[in-house]
Amino acid sequence: MCIRDSKKIYLCAVAALALASCSNDETVEVAKQSAISFRSVVGLNTRAVETITGNLDAINVTAYKGTEAYFGVADPIKYEKNGNFFESAQKYYWPVDDAELTFIALSTNWTGTRAFTSSSDIKMTDVTIDKNVKNQADMIYVSGATGKKSVNEASGLGLVMDHALSQIQINAKNGNDLYKYRVKGIRIANVNKKATFDVIDGTWNNASEVETYDVNYDTPITLQADAQPLMEKNVTNNNLYENAMLIPQTTTAWDGTAIDDAVTGSYISVYLQITTKDGGLVYPKKTDGFAWASVPVSFTWVRGRKYIYTLDFTNGAGKVDPVDPGTDWKKDEPQKDPDKGQDILGEPIKFTVTVNPWTPEDKNQEM
């Protein structure tokens, strides 16, 4: 097959002449037809780093012609970015009868199992979120996109893709300059890590398997009066934070009482060190130590939303993590830390003051 490019046509012609000299083979140019291609745009409804149009390199595509499978049902066809378009290595072409095709496209980083039963029953089952936030993927998708030869052959079909997960960012601040808070990690505790995604409806179902997600780093962040993210920055793009990408769900907050294996309900913990302005140990009671401080939080996460939780330490420090306060937490005397699930700080220090009255005492002094 010769392609309609001046250089390539010339090369094909030379090849044909060479063949003619030694055989009866002929090179016949087949009428050119444009293969199916896509223009992809990631929706603005905001791996740990979110997917945007600029960093999307490939998608997996399935097509139906009416209710009949056209391609990519059992095994999706990978379309990779090539300039302004996404194209497949082996080409699929638009039907010449101008029949309308319906497309389902997913980013290539989805976990779970494909359950493409029919054109109206398309699911990703057992989608599981990696425990390591750095390895989490921003899974995006589109369903019900339609196109046909007369409209999309030349321009490609535009796919507007949405985020299937919820993005979670944890910020913190401290407006009390009498205390110094240094942070080395965050924890999102007791949320579901597995569920089934209905690609047609865009809904999550059958959430299960409770997990706790930790983020730890070596260089502490000192909290200021203004809120700042506690997530790690992306190594290749310091303008992006590696936020958690988690399954949309609704949780009930930890009730603040049970500890260890009896803990149910969700909470956020911060791996921190608290000292007074003058350097006095507050939590944990170990020089240069860090321990987990928690606050009960109920979560309601919706697909395609970004949630920013700001923890304000100005008037308190929460409770000792009820499950795992960390190795620097001191449960034994001397200088014992509060027990699991207990408040880290007591009530503000206050005094009642009584001034004793002057006591008169007469002294006679001769001049």
Secondary structure, DSSP 8 states (H G I E B T S, - for coil): ---S-HHHHHHHHHHHHHHHTT-S----------B--EEEEE-S----S---GGG--EEEEEEEETTEEEE-SSS-EEEEEETTEEEESS--B--TT---EEEEEEETT--SEEEEEETTEEEEEEEE--SSGGG----EEEEEEEE-HHHHTTT-EEEEEEE-SEEEEEEEE---TTEEEEEEEEEEEEEEEEEEEETTTTEEEEEEEEEEEEEEEEEEEE--SS-EE-S-B-SS-TTSB--EEE---B--B--S---GGG--SBEEEEEEEEEETT--EEESSSTT--EEEEEE---B--TT-EEEEEEE-TT---EE-SS---TT---SSSS----TTSBSS-S--------------------
